[in-house]
């Protein structure tokens, strides 16, 4: 089994059929058509630059505005048909029609937003965030087979029992050179499916075919991995209609490496330090959350780049002191994010 990599929809760019909507270009084209149409009937009417002319206002500007709205509506309709760009209800229809899955719906009150959720005005409920749902839809096609393919094991692990308690999962086999760890786990023995523990599964022992090792990372809302969560994941990926008969699955908790981000933001006089610091913290938070995935590194160079919210600022990354490399069965989880703005010396006569 080779490492499964889901398609990167973000790298596709916009849908090729989407056209640029430019009001001035539309108005200019309508001006030219108006002049030509009148000229064919013997009327010389070259007032394209006269903004107050009634025909220009009604036909070129008014009509051009309506044409601009129509073109934009067509663009949005085209995007809504694609997995990469669909949002809200359009994404729900794609998931149901082509992948046979539905979005998670939360019973929380309107003033109690769950993590990774968005409000659905039609349902009047908090629902799974578009981007997270999109990732599950991509994996759903792997599950059309049983959980033999790596992507299918990941999909069924994330699906769990319909509750979003697992943020990420990774499946490994002998082909990956994977090894077991002396950590919290679930397997056929812990599930009561056999009377004796497995041999050859000590710390550092290799995963041998047909053994499958599924590493799972809980959501931030769930907290630290525990035995009940691993048992639920094991049940999800070993159901009779999911697991191939020969596969022997073990579920382990990902090792979490906690780190803090601290940067000093040097800015020129005149800039709003509060705004700069807030924007830097926002970008760093987004980066840290995106990297909270199994096997993904956190790089100091990228941290500095994300904190540089303006061309006139200089960044000093004080924490982490080196890149965070969690390993193939680990995940990096940010603790605190601190942005300290410091005004640089900035007048012409400073020593």
TAGITA-V729363 format. One record per residue. N is the residue number from 1. SS is DSSP state (H for helix, E for strand, - for the rest). PHI is phi in whole degrees, -180 to 180 (* if undefined). PSI is psi as a letter, one per 20 degrees, with the letter a starting at -180 (NA if undefined). Layout:
n->(N & N)
ss->(SS & SS)
phi->(PHI & PHI)
psi->(PSI & PSI)
This chain:
n->(1 & 2 & 3 & 4 & 5 & 6 & 7 & 8 & 9 & 10 & 11 & 12 & 13 & 14 & 15 & 16 & 17 & 18 & 19 & 20 & 21 & 22 & 23 & 24 & 25 & 26 & 27 & 28 & 29 & 30 & 31 & 32 & 33 & 34 & 35 & 36 & 37 & 38 & 39 & 40 & 41 & 42 & 43 & 44 & 45 & 46 & 47 & 48 & 49 & 50 & 51 & 52 & 53 & 54 & 55 & 56 & 57 & 58 & 59 & 60 & 61 & 62 & 63 & 64 & 65 & 66 & 67 & 68 & 69 & 70 & 71 & 72 & 73 & 74 & 75 & 76 & 77 & 78 & 79 & 80 & 81 & 82 & 83 & 84 & 85 & 86 & 87 & 88 & 89 & 90 & 91 & 92 & 93 & 94 & 95 & 96 & 97 & 98 & 99 & 100 & 101 & 102 & 103 & 104 & 105 & 106 & 107 & 108 & 109 & 110 & 111 & 112 & 113 & 114 & 115 & 116 & 117 & 118 & 119 & 120 & 121 & 122 & 123 & 124 & 125 & 126 & 127 & 128 & 129 & 130 & 131 & 132 & 133 & 134 & 135 & 136 & 137 & 138 & 139 & 140 & 141 & 142 & 143 & 144 & 145 & 146 & 147 & 148 & 149 & 150 & 151 & 152 & 153 & 154 & 155 & 156 & 157 & 158 & 159 & 160 & 161 & 162 & 163 & 164 & 165 & 166 & 167 & 168 & 169 & 170 & 171 & 172 & 173 & 174 & 175 & 176 & 177 & 178 & 179 & 180 & 181 & 182 & 183 & 184 & 185 & 186 & 187 & 188 & 189 & 190 & 191 & 192 & 193 & 194 & 195 & 196 & 197 & 198 & 199 & 200 & 201 & 202 & 203 & 204 & 205 & 206 & 207 & 208 & 209 & 210 & 211 & 212 & 213 & 214 & 215 & 216 & 217 & 218 & 219 & 220 & 221 & 222 & 223 & 224 & 225 & 226 & 227 & 228 & 229 & 230 & 231 & 232 & 233 & 234 & 235 & 236 & 237 & 238 & 239 & 240 & 241 & 242 & 243 & 244 & 245 & 246 & 247 & 248 & 249 & 250 & 251 & 252 & 253 & 254 & 255 & 256 & 257 & 258 & 259 & 260 & 261 & 262 & 263 & 264 & 265 & 266 & 267 & 268 & 269 & 270 & 271 & 272 & 273 & 274 & 275 & 276 & 277 & 278 & 279 & 280 & 281 & 282 & 283 & 284 & 285 & 286 & 287 & 288 & 289 & 290 & 291 & 292 & 293 & 294 & 295 & 296 & 297 & 298 & 299 & 300 & 301 & 302 & 303 & 304 & 305 & 306 & 307 & 308 & 309 & 310 & 311 & 312 & 313 & 314 & 315 & 316 & 317 & 318 & 319 & 320 & 321 & 322 & 323 & 324 & 325 & 326 & 327 & 328 & 329 & 330 & 331 & 332 & 333 & 334 & 335 & 336 & 337 & 338 & 339 & 340 & 341 & 342 & 343 & 344 & 345 & 346 & 347 & 348 & 349 & 350 & 351)
ss->(- & - & - & - & - & - & - & - & H & H & H & H & - & - & - & - & - & - & - & - & - & - & H & H & H & H & H & H & H & H & H & H & H & H & H & H & H & H & H & - & - & - & - & - & - & - & - & - & - & - & - & - & - & H & H & H & H & H & H & H & H & H & H & H & H & H & H & H & H & H & H & H & H & H & H & H & H & H & H & H & - & - & - & - & - & - & - & H & H & H & H & H & H & H & H & H & H & H & H & - & - & - & - & - & E & E & - & - & - & - & - & - & - & - & - & - & E & E & E & E & - & - & - & - & E & E & E & E & - & H & H & H & H & H & H & H & H & H & H & H & H & H & H & H & - & - & - & - & - & H & H & H & H & H & H & H & H & H & H & - & - & - & - & - & - & E & E & E & E & E & E & E & - & H & H & H & - & - & E & - & - & - & - & - & E & E & - & - & - & - & - & - & - & - & - & - & - & - & - & - & - & - & - & - & - & E & - & - & - & - & E & E & E & E & E & E & E & E & - & - & - & - & - & - & - & - & H & H & H & H & H & H & H & H & H & H & H & - & - & - & - & - & - & - & - & - & - & E & E & E & E & E & E & - & E & E & E & E & E & E & E & E & E & E & E & E & E & - & - & - & - & - & H & H & H & H & H & H & H & H & H & H & H & H & H & H & H & H & H & H & - & - & - & - & - & - & - & E & - & H & H & H & H & H & H & H & H & - & - & - & - & - & - & E & E & E & E & E & E & - & - & - & - & E & - & - & - & - & - & E & E & E & E & E & E & E & E & E & E & E & E & E & E & - & - & - & - & - & - & - & -)
phi->(* & -85 & -64 & -82 & -126 & -70 & -58 & -91 & -66 & -66 & -79 & -75 & 75 & -75 & -67 & -56 & -74 & -74 & -107 & -72 & -103 & -126 & -61 & -63 & -67 & -64 & -62 & -62 & -65 & -71 & -58 & -62 & -64 & -62 & -63 & -67 & -64 & -71 & -64 & -65 & -108 & 81 & -107 & -86 & -144 & -115 & -126 & -61 & -94 & -89 & -65 & -92 & -64 & -57 & -66 & -65 & -63 & -76 & -87 & -77 & -82 & -65 & -66 & -64 & -64 & -65 & -66 & -63 & -63 & -65 & -63 & -65 & -64 & -64 & -58 & -66 & -67 & -64 & -62 & -65 & -89 & -111 & -66 & -68 & -118 & -63 & -133 & 53 & -62 & -63 & -67 & -60 & -67 & -62 & -62 & -72 & -71 & -105 & -109 & 70 & -127 & -129 & -75 & -71 & -120 & -103 & -91 & -60 & -66 & -60 & -96 & -129 & -77 & -72 & -62 & 56 & -132 & -140 & -83 & -106 & -67 & -70 & -79 & 68 & -140 & -78 & -130 & -57 & -60 & -51 & -66 & -71 & -62 & -61 & -64 & -68 & -63 & -57 & -76 & -58 & -69 & -66 & -81 & -63 & -88 & -71 & -77 & -64 & -65 & -58 & -61 & -70 & -61 & -63 & -60 & -66 & -67 & -69 & -63 & 51 & -118 & 93 & -116 & -79 & -109 & -114 & -86 & -155 & -147 & -141 & -109 & -132 & -144 & -60 & -62 & -87 & 68 & -73 & -132 & -83 & -124 & -83 & -138 & -58 & -154 & -138 & -152 & -62 & -71 & -66 & -85 & 79 & -88 & -146 & -90 & -126 & -66 & -74 & -93 & 71 & -124 & -78 & -62 & 91 & -68 & -74 & -83 & -112 & -57 & -95 & -78 & -124 & -110 & -109 & -103 & -124 & -122 & -68 & -70 & -61 & -66 & -72 & 98 & -68 & -65 & -136 & -62 & -57 & -67 & -66 & -64 & -65 & -65 & -62 & -62 & -65 & -98 & -122 & -61 & -57 & -91 & -121 & -84 & -60 & -57 & -85 & -74 & -117 & -102 & -129 & -111 & -121 & -83 & -65 & -81 & -99 & -103 & -92 & -142 & -116 & -109 & -138 & -131 & -105 & -109 & -91 & -128 & -80 & -56 & 101 & -79 & -86 & -62 & -64 & -65 & -61 & -66 & -65 & -67 & -63 & -63 & -63 & -68 & -67 & -63 & -63 & -64 & -62 & -67 & -67 & -88 & -80 & -136 & -65 & 87 & -90 & -85 & -115 & -107 & -60 & -60 & -70 & -57 & -62 & -66 & -69 & -76 & -79 & -82 & -147 & -66 & -101 & -115 & -121 & -116 & -121 & -89 & -97 & -150 & -74 & -77 & -151 & -61 & -94 & -117 & -75 & 87 & -69 & -117 & -124 & -142 & -95 & -126 & -74 & -96 & -114 & -125 & -123 & -117 & -109 & -82 & -132 & -76 & -83 & -65 & -143 & -102 & -67 & -106 & -69 & -71)
psi->(o & r & p & p & o & q & q & n & h & h & i & h & a & r & p & h & i & p & q & p & o & o & g & h & h & g & g & g & h & h & g & g & g & g & g & g & g & h & h & i & j & j & o & o & n & m & k & h & j & n & h & i & p & g & g & g & g & g & g & g & g & g & h & h & g & h & h & g & g & g & g & h & h & g & g & h & h & g & h & i & i & q & h & h & i & q & r & c & h & h & h & g & h & g & g & g & g & h & i & k & r & r & q & p & p & q & j & q & r & h & j & m & p & q & q & l & r & q & p & o & h & g & h & k & q & p & r & p & q & g & h & g & h & g & h & h & g & g & h & h & h & h & i & h & r & a & k & g & q & g & h & g & g & g & g & h & g & h & h & c & k & j & p & m & i & p & h & q & q & p & p & q & a & h & h & i & k & q & q & q & q & m & r & p & r & p & a & h & g & h & i & j & i & q & i & q & q & q & r & k & k & r & p & i & q & q & o & p & p & k & q & p & o & p & p & q & o & r & r & h & h & h & b & q & q & r & g & h & g & h & g & g & g & g & h & h & i & j & q & h & j & g & p & q & h & i & p & o & p & p & p & q & p & q & p & p & o & p & r & q & p & p & q & p & o & p & q & q & q & h & q & o & h & g & g & g & g & g & g & g & h & g & h & h & g & g & g & g & h & h & i & m & q & p & i & p & q & p & p & h & g & h & g & h & g & h & i & n & i & q & i & j & q & p & p & o & o & h & p & q & i & r & q & o & n & i & r & i & j & r & q & p & p & q & f & q & o & p & o & o & p & p & p & r & p & j & q & h & j & q & NA)
